[in-house]
Amino acid sequence: MMQYQIEPKQFFERISPDYKIEVIEWNHDKDHVNILFKAHSKSDLSKFINTYKSASSRLLKKNFHRLKANFGRIGFGRNRFV
């Protein structure tokens, strides 16, 4: 298994306190993750999710160079959560 500089779950846990979000459960499969989290009523969820998607996309492209070649600047993580 490839070791990353930072795992996607660790990154999620690192940025979540800034948005008053707590990870309750984290599961994953080959092509997706399921995250159960608790958020404060004032949390800006769309901003948090967009921040996480952007950062995790950069991490994946950095660790898996063929993703960058296949998806470039479009397609991968393109849809925003609103």
Summary of the structure (lengths in Angstrom):
residues: 82
radius of gyration: 13.4
end to end distance: 33.8
largest distance: 39.7
contacts: 175
relative contact order: 0.17
helix: 46%
strand: 18%
